[in-house]
Amino acid sequence: MEAVTLAGIARRVLDELLRSPYKTLEIRSARNVVALERARELGRVFLTYETYQDITIGTEGLLAELLKLESMEQRIPWEESDEREITVCRAQLRLLGLGRIVEIRKKNTILFVRVREMFPQEMDIG
């Protein structure tokens, strides 16, 4: 199954998604915001705790369907910089299962991955 990768997702968030298969996440990372915009076309995301640079074949994570995506600008107090707003994406997801990357294709800064679905007893994360 092909999906767009969201990297550096907190373990707490991954655990919550495992416990409750429907979850809305607020994504603030610039790289993940751009990836979510591309995921809108594909409809699936692969969420992993690993950082973008550490993702390789064999990386494990969660496979989810993107149900709804909403982008918004948030103003933030920032005295030491001229930047005063950030883009935040709220992504409503439905857990599809556990997975392991079998193929990686990089396009600009977005990682498109092919994922093999796994059984819980096969997972090493946690």
Buried (B, 14 or more C-beta within 10 A) or exposed (E): BEBBBBBBBEEEBBEEBBEEEEBEBEBEBEBBBBBBBBBBEEEBBBBBBBEBEEBEEEBBBBBBBBEEBEBEEEEEEEEEEEEEEBBBBBBBBEBBBBBBBEEBEEEEEBBBBBBEEBEEEEBEBE
